[in-house]
Amino acid sequence: MFDDIDISHLLGSVSVPTLVIHCVGDSVAPLSEGKLLASRIPGANFVTLNSRSHMLFENDPEFPRLVRSVRGFLKTE
């Protein structure tokens, strides 16, 4: 069902600070989708993580970088 939802036409009207984080080797959604999402949201910040996971957990080597990215984003907004 989620694959049938398309809100891409609304992305240009997002007017809140946005952080898009995507893992390079995401096994669920390709990196190109994360880049596309970020490129269509005005002023969005895009961060790539070197992981194959779709969701990062604390045992993933990139987890500390995920936390730093989110904390840094929240401090600047």
All heavy atoms as TSV, in Angstrom:
chain	resi	resn	atom	element	x	y	z
A	1	MET	N	N	0.813	-1.188	0.000
A	1	MET	CA	C	0.000	0.000	0.000
A	1	MET	C	C	0.863	1.261	0.000
A	1	MET	O	O	0.562	2.207	-0.712
A	1	MET	CB	C	-0.900	-0.024	1.226
A	1	MET	CG	C	-1.728	1.193	1.398
A	1	MET	SD	S	-3.412	0.689	1.284
A	1	MET	CE	C	-4.219	2.175	0.968
A	2	PHE	N	N	1.937	1.274	0.810
A	2	PHE	CA	C	2.776	2.470	0.869
A	2	PHE	C	C	3.409	2.787	-0.472
A	2	PHE	O	O	3.670	3.951	-0.777
A	2	PHE	CB	C	3.853	2.325	1.946
A	2	PHE	CG	C	3.310	2.438	3.337
A	2	PHE	CD1	C	3.309	1.347	4.184
A	2	PHE	CD2	C	2.787	3.636	3.797
A	2	PHE	CE1	C	2.796	1.451	5.465
A	2	PHE	CE2	C	2.276	3.752	5.074
A	2	PHE	CZ	C	2.271	2.652	5.911
A	3	ASP	N	N	3.671	1.780	-1.279
A	3	ASP	CA	C	4.262	2.022	-2.592
A	3	ASP	C	C	3.315	2.776	-3.522
A	3	ASP	O	O	3.741	3.347	-4.521
A	3	ASP	CB	C	4.686	0.710	-3.242
A	3	ASP	CG	C	5.885	0.096	-2.559
A	3	ASP	OD1	O	6.628	0.828	-1.880
A	3	ASP	OD2	O	6.078	-1.129	-2.683
A	4	ASP	N	N	2.036	2.783	-3.203
A	4	ASP	CA	C	1.048	3.460	-4.040
A	4	ASP	C	C	0.817	4.912	-3.632
A	4	ASP	O	O	0.089	5.625	-4.299
A	4	ASP	CB	C	-0.284	2.701	-3.986
A	4	ASP	CG	C	-0.174	1.314	-4.598
A	4	ASP	OD1	O	0.668	1.123	-5.504
A	4	ASP	OD2	O	-0.914	0.416	-4.167
A	5	ILE	N	N	1.410	5.351	-2.529
A	5	ILE	CA	C	1.224	6.716	-2.058
A	5	ILE	C	C	2.280	7.612	-2.703
A	5	ILE	O	O	3.469	7.332	-2.625
A	5	ILE	CB	C	1.334	6.785	-0.521
A	5	ILE	CG1	C	0.243	5.940	0.123
A	5	ILE	CG2	C	1.256	8.226	-0.049
A	5	ILE	CD1	C	0.401	5.770	1.624
A	6	ASP	N	N	1.832	8.692	-3.328
A	6	ASP	CA	C	2.753	9.629	-3.966
A	6	ASP	C	C	2.393	11.045	-3.544
A	6	ASP	O	O	1.357	11.582	-3.939
A	6	ASP	CB	C	2.678	9.503	-5.484
A	6	ASP	CG	C	3.642	10.434	-6.194
A	6	ASP	OD1	O	4.467	11.085	-5.528
A	6	ASP	OD2	O	3.567	10.498	-7.436
A	7	ILE	N	N	3.241	11.645	-2.732
A	7	ILE	CA	C	3.014	13.025	-2.287
A	7	ILE	C	C	4.080	13.960	-2.855
A	7	ILE	O	O	4.257	15.068	-2.369
A	7	ILE	CB	C	2.988	13.116	-0.748
A	7	ILE	CG1	C	4.320	12.613	-0.165
A	7	ILE	CG2	C	1.801	12.362	-0.180
A	7	ILE	CD1	C	4.631	13.165	1.183
A	8	SER	N	N	4.770	13.509	-3.871
A	8	SER	CA	C	5.884	14.293	-4.418
A	8	SER	C	C	5.455	15.687	-4.859
A	8	SER	O	O	6.240	16.626	-4.772
A	8	SER	CB	C	6.558	13.549	-5.564
A	8	SER	OG	O	5.631	13.271	-6.590
A	9	HIS	N	N	4.223	15.844	-5.283
A	9	HIS	CA	C	3.740	17.161	-5.709
A	9	HIS	C	C	3.618	18.140	-4.543
A	9	HIS	O	O	3.509	19.345	-4.755
A	9	HIS	CB	C	2.391	17.015	-6.424
A	9	HIS	CG	C	1.297	16.483	-5.548
A	9	HIS	ND1	N	1.213	15.141	-5.201
A	9	HIS	CD2	C	0.288	17.109	-4.919
A	9	HIS	CE1	C	0.169	14.973	-4.409
A	9	HIS	NE2	N	-0.423	16.148	-4.227
A	10	LEU	N	N	3.658	17.654	-3.315
A	10	LEU	CA	C	3.543	18.515	-2.135
A	10	LEU	C	C	4.897	18.940	-1.561
A	10	LEU	O	O	4.963	19.842	-0.717
A	10	LEU	CB	C	2.754	17.796	-1.037
A	10	LEU	CG	C	1.322	17.391	-1.381
A	10	LEU	CD1	C	0.732	16.539	-0.269
A	10	LEU	CD2	C	0.476	18.627	-1.617
A	11	LEU	N	N	5.969	18.298	-1.987
A	11	LEU	CA	C	7.277	18.532	-1.370
A	11	LEU	C	C	7.744	19.979	-1.483
A	11	LEU	O	O	8.372	20.506	-0.571
A	11	LEU	CB	C	8.315	17.591	-1.968
A	11	LEU	CG	C	8.067	16.102	-1.713
A	11	LEU	CD1	C	9.115	15.263	-2.428
A	11	LEU	CD2	C	8.038	15.806	-0.229
A	12	GLY	N	N	7.447	20.634	-2.564
A	12	GLY	CA	C	7.860	22.023	-2.756
A	12	GLY	C	C	7.197	22.992	-1.796
A	12	GLY	O	O	7.667	24.116	-1.619
A	13	SER	N	N	6.124	22.573	-1.166
A	13	SER	CA	C	5.426	23.469	-0.238
A	13	SER	C	C	5.799	23.207	1.221
A	13	SER	O	O	5.258	23.858	2.114
A	13	SER	CB	C	3.910	23.349	-0.429
A	13	SER	OG	O	3.472	22.036	-0.159
A	14	VAL	N	N	6.734	22.303	1.467
A	14	VAL	CA	C	7.200	22.079	2.837
A	14	VAL	C	C	7.957	23.325	3.272
A	14	VAL	O	O	8.889	23.765	2.607
A	14	VAL	CB	C	8.106	20.828	2.928
A	14	VAL	CG1	C	8.714	20.701	4.314
A	14	VAL	CG2	C	7.314	19.578	2.569
A	15	SER	N	N	7.541	23.904	4.391
A	15	SER	CA	C	8.133	25.177	4.815
A	15	SER	C	C	8.734	25.104	6.212
A	15	SER	O	O	8.855	26.115	6.889
A	15	SER	CB	C	7.073	26.280	4.755
A	15	SER	OG	O	6.000	25.966	5.618
A	16	VAL	N	N	9.097	23.932	6.627
A	16	VAL	CA	C	9.744	23.750	7.929
A	16	VAL	C	C	11.146	23.199	7.700
A	16	VAL	O	O	11.420	22.554	6.679
A	16	VAL	CB	C	8.940	22.789	8.843
A	16	VAL	CG1	C	7.583	23.386	9.170
A	16	VAL	CG2	C	8.789	21.421	8.192
A	17	PRO	N	N	12.063	23.455	8.618
A	17	PRO	CA	C	13.399	22.876	8.481
A	17	PRO	C	C	13.301	21.355	8.352
A	17	PRO	O	O	12.545	20.707	9.082
A	17	PRO	CB	C	14.096	23.280	9.783
A	17	PRO	CG	C	13.355	24.487	10.240
A	17	PRO	CD	C	11.925	24.268	9.832
A	18	THR	N	N	14.044	20.813	7.412
A	18	THR	CA	C	13.930	19.386	7.107
A	18	THR	C	C	15.302	18.743	7.023
A	18	THR	O	O	16.204	19.280	6.382
A	18	THR	CB	C	13.187	19.185	5.762
A	18	THR	OG1	O	11.917	19.857	5.837
A	18	THR	CG2	C	12.987	17.728	5.449
A	19	LEU	N	N	15.437	17.602	7.648
A	19	LEU	CA	C	16.650	16.803	7.576
A	19	LEU	C	C	16.288	15.456	6.974
A	19	LEU	O	O	15.419	14.756	7.490
A	19	LEU	CB	C	17.240	16.605	8.983
A	19	LEU	CG	C	18.442	15.674	9.090
A	19	LEU	CD1	C	19.631	16.218	8.303
A	19	LEU	CD2	C	18.813	15.475	10.559
A	20	VAL	N	N	16.935	15.118	5.885
A	20	VAL	CA	C	16.741	13.813	5.245
A	20	VAL	C	C	18.028	13.030	5.445
A	20	VAL	O	O	19.103	13.481	5.058
A	20	VAL	CB	C	16.428	13.959	3.736
A	20	VAL	CG1	C	16.296	12.593	3.079
A	20	VAL	CG2	C	15.170	14.798	3.523
A	21	ILE	N	N	17.917	11.878	6.066
A	21	ILE	CA	C	19.077	11.011	6.300
A	21	ILE	C	C	18.827	9.707	5.554
A	21	ILE	O	O	17.750	9.116	5.670
A	21	ILE	CB	C	19.269	10.732	7.805
A	21	ILE	CG1	C	19.515	12.036	8.547
A	21	ILE	CG2	C	20.406	9.751	8.023
A	21	ILE	CD1	C	19.602	11.881	10.058
A	22	HIS	N	N	19.825	9.282	4.788
A	22	HIS	CA	C	19.650	8.067	3.993
A	22	HIS	C	C	20.941	7.257	4.008
A	22	HIS	O	O	22.030	7.811	3.869
A	22	HIS	CB	C	19.293	8.434	2.552
A	22	HIS	CG	C	18.587	7.351	1.824
A	22	HIS	ND1	N	17.239	7.372	1.616
A	22	HIS	CD2	C	19.044	6.211	1.278
A	22	HIS	CE1	C	16.884	6.283	0.951
A	22	HIS	NE2	N	17.980	5.557	0.734
A	23	CYS	N	N	20.805	5.968	4.171
A	23	CYS	CA	C	21.969	5.069	4.134
A	23	CYS	C	C	22.299	4.721	2.688
A	23	CYS	O	O	21.407	4.442	1.884
A	23	CYS	CB	C	21.686	3.797	4.929
A	23	CYS	SG	S	21.546	4.102	6.693
A	24	VAL	N	N	23.581	4.738	2.391
A	24	VAL	CA	C	24.048	4.498	1.027
A	24	VAL	C	C	23.566	3.146	0.489
A	24	VAL	O	O	23.118	3.048	-0.634
A	24	VAL	CB	C	25.596	4.589	0.975
A	24	VAL	CG1	C	26.114	4.197	-0.390
A	24	VAL	CG2	C	26.046	5.992	1.339
A	25	GLY	N	N	23.621	2.124	1.302
A	25	GLY	CA	C	23.238	0.793	0.846
A	25	GLY	C	C	21.876	0.345	1.318
A	25	GLY	O	O	21.625	-0.856	1.451
A	26	ASP	N	N	20.975	1.285	1.569
A	26	ASP	CA	C	19.632	0.967	2.062
A	26	ASP	C	C	19.015	-0.132	1.200
A	26	ASP	O	O	18.929	-0.013	-0.014
A	26	ASP	CB	C	18.771	2.234	2.019
A	26	ASP	CG	C	17.419	2.070	2.677
A	26	ASP	OD1	O	16.819	0.985	2.615
A	26	ASP	OD2	O	16.950	3.057	3.270
A	27	SER	N	N	18.581	-1.201	1.844
A	27	SER	CA	C	18.026	-2.337	1.116
A	27	SER	C	C	16.540	-2.177	0.818
A	27	SER	O	O	15.956	-2.997	0.110
A	27	SER	CB	C	18.257	-3.624	1.911
A	27	SER	OG	O	17.643	-3.517	3.182
A	28	VAL	N	N	15.913	-1.130	1.336
A	28	VAL	CA	C	14.484	-0.912	1.113
A	28	VAL	C	C	14.248	0.196	0.088
A	28	VAL	O	O	13.425	0.055	-0.811
A	28	VAL	CB	C	13.762	-0.573	2.443
A	28	VAL	CG1	C	12.303	-0.234	2.201
A	28	VAL	CG2	C	13.903	-1.722	3.428
A	29	ALA	N	N	14.956	1.308	0.238
A	29	ALA	CA	C	14.786	2.453	-0.662
A	29	ALA	C	C	16.154	2.858	-1.198
A	29	ALA	O	O	17.091	3.041	-0.424
A	29	ALA	CB	C	14.147	3.619	0.084
A	30	PRO	N	N	16.285	3.002	-2.503
A	30	PRO	CA	C	17.587	3.369	-3.069
A	30	PRO	C	C	17.998	4.787	-2.677
A	30	PRO	O	O	17.155	5.649	-2.414
A	30	PRO	CB	C	17.375	3.257	-4.577
A	30	PRO	CG	C	15.916	3.327	-4.791
A	30	PRO	CD	C	15.265	2.825	-3.536
A	31	LEU	N	N	19.289	5.024	-2.637
A	31	LEU	CA	C	19.843	6.328	-2.303
A	31	LEU	C	C	19.261	7.422	-3.191
A	31	LEU	O	O	19.010	8.542	-2.735
A	31	LEU	CB	C	21.371	6.304	-2.419
A	31	LEU	CG	C	22.102	7.583	-2.057
A	31	LEU	CD1	C	21.864	7.963	-0.600
A	31	LEU	CD2	C	23.594	7.416	-2.324
A	32	SER	N	N	19.011	7.109	-4.434
A	32	SER	CA	C	18.461	8.100	-5.361
A	32	SER	C	C	17.119	8.648	-4.873
A	32	SER	O	O	16.801	9.820	-5.114
A	32	SER	CB	C	18.309	7.505	-6.764
A	32	SER	OG	O	17.440	6.380	-6.730
A	33	GLU	N	N	16.344	7.843	-4.179
A	33	GLU	CA	C	15.060	8.311	-3.651
A	33	GLU	C	C	15.257	9.316	-2.525
A	33	GLU	O	O	14.529	10.300	-2.428
A	33	GLU	CB	C	14.207	7.128	-3.173
A	33	GLU	CG	C	13.695	6.256	-4.291
A	33	GLU	CD	C	12.763	6.995	-5.242
A	33	GLU	OE1	O	11.839	7.693	-4.767
A	33	GLU	OE2	O	12.962	6.886	-6.459
A	34	GLY	N	N	16.226	9.068	-1.669
A	34	GLY	CA	C	16.531	10.027	-0.603
A	34	GLY	C	C	17.014	11.341	-1.168
A	34	GLY	O	O	16.618	12.422	-0.723
A	35	LYS	N	N	17.879	11.266	-2.184
A	35	LYS	CA	C	18.383	12.477	-2.831
A	35	LYS	C	C	17.258	13.245	-3.504
A	35	LYS	O	O	17.198	14.478	-3.429
A	35	LYS	CB	C	19.450	12.121	-3.868
A	35	LYS	CG	C	20.756	11.675	-3.267
A	35	LYS	CD	C	21.762	11.356	-4.358
A	35	LYS	CE	C	23.103	10.970	-3.776
A	35	LYS	NZ	N	24.081	10.664	-4.835
A	36	LEU	N	N	16.368	12.520	-4.160
A	36	LEU	CA	C	15.236	13.162	-4.830
A	36	LEU	C	C	14.341	13.859	-3.807
A	36	LEU	O	O	13.938	15.010	-4.002
A	36	LEU	CB	C	14.437	12.125	-5.618
A	36	LEU	CG	C	13.217	12.641	-6.368
A	36	LEU	CD1	C	13.640	13.634	-7.449
A	36	LEU	CD2	C	12.446	11.481	-6.973
A	37	LEU	N	N	14.037	13.183	-2.724
A	37	LEU	CA	C	13.208	13.763	-1.674
A	37	LEU	C	C	13.826	15.061	-1.158
A	37	LEU	O	O	13.164	16.101	-1.098
A	37	LEU	CB	C	13.043	12.759	-0.531
A	37	LEU	CG	C	12.222	13.208	0.666
A	37	LEU	CD1	C	10.755	13.321	0.287
A	37	LEU	CD2	C	12.398	12.231	1.810
A	38	ALA	N	N	15.095	15.014	-0.814
A	38	ALA	CA	C	15.772	16.195	-0.278
A	38	ALA	C	C	15.839	17.328	-1.306
A	38	ALA	O	O	15.708	18.499	-0.950
A	38	ALA	CB	C	17.174	15.831	0.192
A	39	SER	N	N	16.029	16.976	-2.559
A	39	SER	CA	C	16.155	18.011	-3.590
A	39	SER	C	C	14.846	18.746	-3.851
A	39	SER	O	O	14.854	19.872	-4.336
A	39	SER	CB	C	16.675	17.410	-4.901
A	39	SER	OG	O	15.669	16.641	-5.533
A	40	ARG	N	N	13.747	18.133	-3.531
A	40	ARG	CA	C	12.441	18.758	-3.792
A	40	ARG	C	C	11.876	19.515	-2.598
A	40	ARG	O	O	10.854	20.183	-2.728
A	40	ARG	CB	C	11.453	17.700	-4.258
A	40	ARG	CG	C	11.828	17.147	-5.618
A	40	ARG	CD	C	10.706	16.432	-6.242
A	40	ARG	NE	N	11.051	15.977	-7.566
A	40	ARG	CZ	C	10.321	15.128	-8.250
A	40	ARG	NH1	N	9.216	14.636	-7.733
A	40	ARG	NH2	N	10.690	14.763	-9.451
A	41	ILE	N	N	12.520	19.409	-1.451
A	41	ILE	CA	C	12.091	20.159	-0.271
A	41	ILE	C	C	13.001	21.372	-0.150
A	41	ILE	O	O	14.212	21.225	0.018
A	41	ILE	CB	C	12.160	19.291	1.003
A	41	ILE	CG1	C	11.220	18.090	0.875
A	41	ILE	CG2	C	11.827	20.121	2.239
A	41	ILE	CD1	C	11.333	17.093	2.008
A	42	PRO	N	N	12.443	22.557	-0.238
A	42	PRO	CA	C	13.272	23.764	-0.183
A	42	PRO	C	C	14.136	23.829	1.078
A	42	PRO	O	O	13.635	23.685	2.198
A	42	PRO	CB	C	12.235	24.899	-0.180
A	42	PRO	CG	C	11.019	24.312	-0.816
A	42	PRO	CD	C	11.016	22.868	-0.400
A	43	GLY	N	N	15.437	23.994	0.865
A	43	GLY	CA	C	16.370	24.149	1.981
A	43	GLY	C	C	16.648	22.894	2.789
A	43	GLY	O	O	17.279	22.974	3.841
A	44	ALA	N	N	16.216	21.749	2.327
A	44	ALA	CA	C	16.427	20.516	3.090
A	44	ALA	C	C	17.911	20.190	3.215
A	44	ALA	O	O	18.691	20.423	2.291
A	44	ALA	CB	C	15.707	19.347	2.433
A	45	ASN	N	N	18.284	19.664	4.361
A	45	ASN	CA	C	19.639	19.159	4.585
A	45	ASN	C	C	19.628	17.671	4.286
A	45	ASN	O	O	18.701	16.960	4.694
A	45	ASN	CB	C	20.058	19.377	6.045
A	45	ASN	CG	C	20.180	20.835	6.387
A	45	ASN	OD1	O	20.905	21.563	5.729
A	45	ASN	ND2	N	19.473	21.268	7.404
A	46	PHE	N	N	20.652	17.203	3.586
A	46	PHE	CA	C	20.731	15.788	3.217
A	46	PHE	C	C	22.019	15.195	3.758
A	46	PHE	O	O	23.103	15.746	3.553
A	46	PHE	CB	C	20.684	15.637	1.694
A	46	PHE	CG	C	20.668	14.213	1.230
A	46	PHE	CD1	C	19.585	13.401	1.481
A	46	PHE	CD2	C	21.744	13.683	0.539
A	46	PHE	CE1	C	19.567	12.075	1.055
A	46	PHE	CE2	C	21.739	12.376	0.112
A	46	PHE	CZ	C	20.637	11.571	0.359
A	47	VAL	N	N	21.889	14.099	4.479
A	47	VAL	CA	C	23.042	13.409	5.065
A	47	VAL	C	C	23.009	11.951	4.612
A	47	VAL	O	O	21.970	11.297	4.685
A	47	VAL	CB	C	22.987	13.456	6.611
A	47	VAL	CG1	C	24.091	12.613	7.225
A	47	VAL	CG2	C	23.072	14.891	7.105
A	48	THR	N	N	24.159	11.470	4.126
A	48	THR	CA	C	24.254	10.049	3.801
A	48	THR	C	C	25.079	9.352	4.876
A	48	THR	O	O	26.049	9.910	5.397
A	48	THR	CB	C	24.919	9.815	2.428
A	48	THR	OG1	O	26.206	10.409	2.423
A	48	THR	CG2	C	24.072	10.371	1.305
A	49	LEU	N	N	24.670	8.155	5.190
A	49	LEU	CA	C	25.391	7.325	6.152
A	49	LEU	C	C	25.897	6.087	5.434
A	49	LEU	O	O	25.230	5.553	4.544
A	49	LEU	CB	C	24.466	6.928	7.309
A	49	LEU	CG	C	23.889	8.076	8.132
A	49	LEU	CD1	C	22.917	7.528	9.170
A	49	LEU	CD2	C	24.980	8.886	8.796
A	50	ASN	N	N	27.075	5.641	5.801
A	50	ASN	CA	C	27.684	4.466	5.172
A	50	ASN	C	C	27.208	3.204	5.867
A	50	ASN	O	O	27.891	2.633	6.701
A	50	ASN	CB	C	29.206	4.571	5.217
A	50	ASN	CG	C	29.701	5.720	4.385
A	50	ASN	OD1	O	29.222	5.930	3.281
A	50	ASN	ND2	N	30.621	6.481	4.907
A	51	SER	N	N	25.999	2.801	5.514
A	51	SER	CA	C	25.397	1.607	6.091
A	51	SER	C	C	24.507	0.962	5.047
A	51	SER	O	O	24.090	1.609	4.086
A	51	SER	CB	C	24.576	1.976	7.336
A	51	SER	OG	O	23.942	0.842	7.870
A	52	ARG	N	N	24.186	-0.295	5.253
A	52	ARG	CA	C	23.272	-1.003	4.362
A	52	ARG	C	C	21.888	-1.113	4.987
A	52	ARG	O	O	20.989	-1.700	4.420
A	52	ARG	CB	C	23.820	-2.380	4.050
A	52	ARG	CG	C	25.181	-2.314	3.363
A	52	ARG	CD	C	25.630	-3.651	2.949
A	52	ARG	NE	N	24.754	-4.040	1.845
A	52	ARG	CZ	C	24.893	-5.124	1.125
A	52	ARG	NH1	N	25.870	-5.941	1.388
A	52	ARG	NH2	N	24.074	-5.413	0.152
A	53	SER	N	N	21.743	-0.553	6.152
A	53	SER	CA	C	20.488	-0.671	6.897
A	53	SER	C	C	19.444	0.330	6.413
A	53	SER	O	O	19.776	1.400	5.910
A	53	SER	CB	C	20.735	-0.431	8.383
A	53	SER	OG	O	21.632	-1.382	8.885
A	54	HIS	N	N	18.192	-0.026	6.603
A	54	HIS	CA	C	17.106	0.915	6.351
A	54	HIS	C	C	16.827	1.713	7.620
A	54	HIS	O	O	16.497	2.885	7.563
A	54	HIS	CB	C	15.849	0.171	5.899
A	54	HIS	CG	C	14.705	1.074	5.578
A	54	HIS	ND1	N	14.717	1.950	4.516
A	54	HIS	CD2	C	13.509	1.255	6.193
A	54	HIS	CE1	C	13.581	2.622	4.485
A	54	HIS	NE2	N	12.830	2.223	5.497
A	55	MET	N	N	16.977	1.046	8.746
A	55	MET	CA	C	16.837	1.691	10.047
A	55	MET	C	C	18.096	1.377	10.839
A	55	MET	O	O	18.493	0.230	10.943
A	55	MET	CB	C	15.615	1.156	10.789
A	55	MET	CG	C	14.309	1.523	10.134
A	55	MET	SD	S	12.900	0.902	11.047
A	55	MET	CE	C	13.096	1.700	12.618
A	56	LEU	N	N	18.704	2.414	11.383
A	56	LEU	CA	C	19.929	2.207	12.146
A	56	LEU	C	C	19.628	1.963	13.620
A	56	LEU	O	O	18.771	2.629	14.198
A	56	LEU	CB	C	20.840	3.430	12.044
A	56	LEU	CG	C	21.528	3.639	10.713
A	56	LEU	CD1	C	22.384	4.885	10.755
A	56	LEU	CD2	C	22.377	2.460	10.348
A	57	PHE	N	N	20.349	1.025	14.181
A	57	PHE	CA	C	20.256	0.741	15.599
A	57	PHE	C	C	21.603	1.036	16.240
A	57	PHE	O	O	22.614	1.207	15.563
A	57	PHE	CB	C	19.828	-0.713	15.828
A	57	PHE	CG	C	18.447	-0.983	15.309
A	57	PHE	CD1	C	18.263	-1.579	14.064
A	57	PHE	CD2	C	17.339	-0.617	16.054
A	57	PHE	CE1	C	16.984	-1.813	13.576
A	57	PHE	CE2	C	16.058	-0.852	15.567
A	57	PHE	CZ	C	15.876	-1.450	14.325
A	58	GLU	N	N	21.634	1.083	17.545
A	58	GLU	CA	C	22.837	1.528	18.254
A	58	GLU	C	C	24.063	0.669	18.001
A	58	GLU	O	O	25.183	1.125	18.203
A	58	GLU	CB	C	22.571	1.634	19.749
A	58	GLU	CG	C	22.228	0.342	20.415
A	58	GLU	CD	C	21.848	0.524	21.867
A	58	GLU	OE1	O	21.372	1.605	22.237
A	58	GLU	OE2	O	22.040	-0.430	22.628
A	59	ASN	N	N	23.906	-0.555	17.515
A	59	ASN	CA	C	25.064	-1.397	17.235
A	59	ASN	C	C	25.649	-1.162	15.833
A	59	ASN	O	O	26.686	-1.701	15.493
A	59	ASN	CB	C	24.728	-2.874	17.435
A	59	ASN	CG	C	23.646	-3.352	16.483
A	59	ASN	OD1	O	22.847	-2.567	15.992
A	59	ASN	ND2	N	23.599	-4.642	16.238
A	60	ASP	N	N	25.002	-0.335	15.030
A	60	ASP	CA	C	25.510	-0.013	13.694
A	60	ASP	C	C	26.666	0.976	13.848
A	60	ASP	O	O	26.559	1.940	14.600
A	60	ASP	CB	C	24.399	0.602	12.838
A	60	ASP	CG	C	24.793	0.733	11.382
A	60	ASP	OD1	O	25.731	1.513	11.092
A	60	ASP	OD2	O	24.178	0.070	10.545
A	61	PRO	N	N	27.776	0.764	13.139
A	61	PRO	CA	C	28.919	1.676	13.245
A	61	PRO	C	C	28.584	3.134	12.905
A	61	PRO	O	O	29.239	4.055	13.388
A	61	PRO	CB	C	29.931	1.109	12.250
A	61	PRO	CG	C	29.567	-0.320	12.095
A	61	PRO	CD	C	28.077	-0.387	12.279
A	62	GLU	N	N	27.561	3.377	12.108
A	62	GLU	CA	C	27.185	4.734	11.720
A	62	GLU	C	C	26.205	5.377	12.704
A	62	GLU	O	O	25.862	6.553	12.550
A	62	GLU	CB	C	26.563	4.746	10.321
A	62	GLU	CG	C	27.580	4.642	9.199
A	62	GLU	CD	C	28.383	5.916	9.022
A	62	GLU	OE1	O	29.427	6.057	9.708
A	62	GLU	OE2	O	27.984	6.769	8.230
A	63	PHE	N	N	25.769	4.638	13.709
A	63	PHE	CA	C	24.797	5.177	14.653
A	63	PHE	C	C	25.278	6.461	15.336
A	63	PHE	O	O	24.515	7.428	15.410
A	63	PHE	CB	C	24.398	4.126	15.695
A	63	PHE	CG	C	23.274	4.559	16.573
A	63	PHE	CD1	C	21.965	4.538	16.110
A	63	PHE	CD2	C	23.506	5.001	17.865
A	63	PHE	CE1	C	20.912	4.948	16.914
A	63	PHE	CE2	C	22.468	5.413	18.680
A	63	PHE	CZ	C	21.169	5.384	18.204
A	64	PRO	N	N	26.519	6.527	15.804
A	64	PRO	CA	C	26.971	7.787	16.417
A	64	PRO	C	C	26.892	8.976	15.455
A	64	PRO	O	O	26.545	10.095	15.847
A	64	PRO	CB	C	28.414	7.497	16.820
A	64	PRO	CG	C	28.470	6.020	16.978
A	64	PRO	CD	C	27.538	5.484	15.926
A	65	ARG	N	N	27.174	8.737	14.194
A	65	ARG	CA	C	27.085	9.811	13.200
A	65	ARG	C	C	25.634	10.226	12.965
A	65	ARG	O	O	25.338	11.412	12.768
A	65	ARG	CB	C	27.728	9.354	11.892
A	65	ARG	CG	C	28.016	10.501	11.006
A	65	ARG	CD	C	29.049	10.146	9.946
A	65	ARG	NE	N	28.788	11.037	8.858
A	65	ARG	CZ	C	28.280	10.695	7.687
A	65	ARG	NH1	N	28.042	9.438	7.414
A	65	ARG	NH2	N	28.036	11.582	6.769
A	66	LEU	N	N	24.733	9.263	13.002
A	66	LEU	CA	C	23.305	9.568	12.900
A	66	LEU	C	C	22.889	10.491	14.042
A	66	LEU	O	O	22.256	11.526	13.823
A	66	LEU	CB	C	22.481	8.278	12.941
A	66	LEU	CG	C	20.974	8.438	13.146
A	66	LEU	CD1	C	20.329	9.067	11.934
A	66	LEU	CD2	C	20.338	7.105	13.465
A	67	VAL	N	N	23.282	10.135	15.254
A	67	VAL	CA	C	22.932	10.939	16.424
A	67	VAL	C	C	23.537	12.339	16.313
A	67	VAL	O	O	22.855	13.344	16.565
A	67	VAL	CB	C	23.370	10.233	17.726
A	67	VAL	CG1	C	23.191	11.128	18.933
A	67	VAL	CG2	C	22.600	8.921	17.905
A	68	ARG	N	N	24.801	12.427	15.908
A	68	ARG	CA	C	25.447	13.742	15.749
A	68	ARG	C	C	24.724	14.588	14.697
A	68	ARG	O	O	24.542	15.793	14.872
A	68	ARG	CB	C	26.917	13.580	15.374
A	68	ARG	CG	C	27.820	13.219	16.520
A	68	ARG	CD	C	29.288	13.380	16.173
A	68	ARG	NE	N	29.701	12.705	14.950
A	68	ARG	CZ	C	30.091	11.431	14.878
A	68	ARG	NH1	N	30.119	10.682	15.963
A	68	ARG	NH2	N	30.465	10.908	13.723
A	69	SER	N	N	24.322	13.952	13.619
A	69	SER	CA	C	23.626	14.676	12.546
A	69	SER	C	C	22.299	15.238	13.036
A	69	SER	O	O	21.965	16.398	12.760
A	69	SER	CB	C	23.380	13.759	11.347
A	69	SER	OG	O	24.593	13.348	10.777
A	70	VAL	N	N	21.556	14.445	13.752
A	70	VAL	CA	C	20.260	14.904	14.262
A	70	VAL	C	C	20.457	16.004	15.305
A	70	VAL	O	O	19.795	17.038	15.265
A	70	VAL	CB	C	19.442	13.724	14.848
A	70	VAL	CG1	C	18.193	14.229	15.559
A	70	VAL	CG2	C	19.073	12.736	13.745
A	71	ARG	N	N	21.388	15.794	16.214
A	71	ARG	CA	C	21.650	16.820	17.237
A	71	ARG	C	C	22.126	18.126	16.599
A	71	ARG	O	O	21.694	19.206	16.993
A	71	ARG	CB	C	22.669	16.319	18.249
A	71	ARG	CG	C	22.088	15.311	19.198
A	71	ARG	CD	C	23.095	14.881	20.226
A	71	ARG	NE	N	22.469	13.981	21.188
A	71	ARG	CZ	C	23.136	13.163	21.969
A	71	ARG	NH1	N	24.459	13.116	21.921
A	71	ARG	NH2	N	22.495	12.387	22.811
A	72	GLY	N	N	23.019	18.037	15.630
A	72	GLY	CA	C	23.494	19.231	14.943
A	72	GLY	C	C	22.378	19.955	14.220
A	72	GLY	O	O	22.302	21.187	14.243
A	73	PHE	N	N	21.511	19.224	13.598
A	73	PHE	CA	C	20.363	19.816	12.895
A	73	PHE	C	C	19.444	20.521	13.892
A	73	PHE	O	O	19.008	21.642	13.643
A	73	PHE	CB	C	19.594	18.731	12.135
A	73	PHE	CG	C	18.353	19.223	11.471
A	73	PHE	CD1	C	18.425	19.957	10.308
A	73	PHE	CD2	C	17.110	18.951	12.012
A	73	PHE	CE1	C	17.270	20.420	9.686
A	73	PHE	CE2	C	15.945	19.401	11.399
A	73	PHE	CZ	C	16.038	20.144	10.241
A	74	LEU	N	N	19.171	19.887	15.008
A	74	LEU	CA	C	18.271	20.486	15.992
A	74	LEU	C	C	18.861	21.732	16.640
A	74	LEU	O	O	18.137	22.668	16.976
A	74	LEU	CB	C	17.910	19.457	17.070
A	74	LEU	CG	C	17.061	18.288	16.576
A	74	LEU	CD1	C	16.869	17.269	17.672
A	74	LEU	CD2	C	15.716	18.766	16.045
A	75	LYS	N	N	20.173	21.784	16.779
A	75	LYS	CA	C	20.827	22.952	17.369
A	75	LYS	C	C	20.797	24.150	16.441
A	75	LYS	O	O	20.757	25.294	16.880
A	75	LYS	CB	C	22.291	22.641	17.700
A	75	LYS	CG	C	22.459	21.810	18.934
A	75	LYS	CD	C	23.931	21.604	19.192
A	75	LYS	CE	C	24.144	20.685	20.376
A	75	LYS	NZ	N	25.576	20.425	20.602
A	76	THR	N	N	20.822	23.910	15.147
A	76	THR	CA	C	20.897	25.011	14.195
A	76	THR	C	C	19.524	25.515	13.793
A	76	THR	O	O	19.426	26.542	13.149
A	76	THR	CB	C	21.669	24.600	12.925
A	76	THR	OG1	O	20.995	23.499	12.288
A	76	THR	CG2	C	23.087	24.226	13.266
A	77	GLU	N	N	18.501	24.790	14.099
A	77	GLU	CA	C	17.158	25.190	13.640
A	77	GLU	C	C	16.407	25.924	14.715
A	77	GLU	O	O	16.456	25.806	15.821
A	77	GLU	CB	C	16.371	23.968	13.173
A	77	GLU	CG	C	17.052	23.231	12.048
A	77	GLU	CD	C	17.357	24.087	10.834
A	77	GLU	OE1	O	16.531	24.927	10.462
A	77	GLU	OE2	O	18.431	23.942	10.257
